[in-house]
Amino acid sequence: MNHAEFVTAYRAGRITVQIDPTLAARLLSARLLLPLMGLPVLGAGVALALLGWLWSGLCAIALGIIVPRMIKRSAPHFLLTQALEDAPLFNELMLAGALHVREV
């Protein structure tokens, strides 16, 4: 199935789409470089806490932990929405085995 067929069949309701949540979280984390973005936020939070800005530092640390988890949790919905608009992403998800299409 190519991208154009996928989009028309999905919008017509002729297929159901399942996305593997763990694989989707891994793929989205790699695409967004979440570990690379999370470490400076955690480091800034620790620095703020050590400099006396305890509550600000703890809030930054909490954000550095919670935000990537929230992004990973919403990965299947986000990737499905993007796959409907972006053919290369659709092909990448199909090749990775994260996107499963079944006819109704």
Sequence and secondary structure as in RCSB ss.txt:
>XXXX:A:sequence
MNHAEFVTAYRAGRITVQIDPTLAARLLSARLLLPLMGLPVLGAGVALALLGWLWSGLCAIALGIIVPRMIKRSA
PHFLLTQALEDAPLFNELMLAGALHVREV
>XXXX:A:secstr
  HHHHHHHHHHT EEEEE HHHHHHHHHHHHTHHHHHHHHHHHHHHHHHTT HHHHHHHHHHHHHHHHHHHHTH
HHHHHHHHHH HHHHHHHHHHT EEEEE 
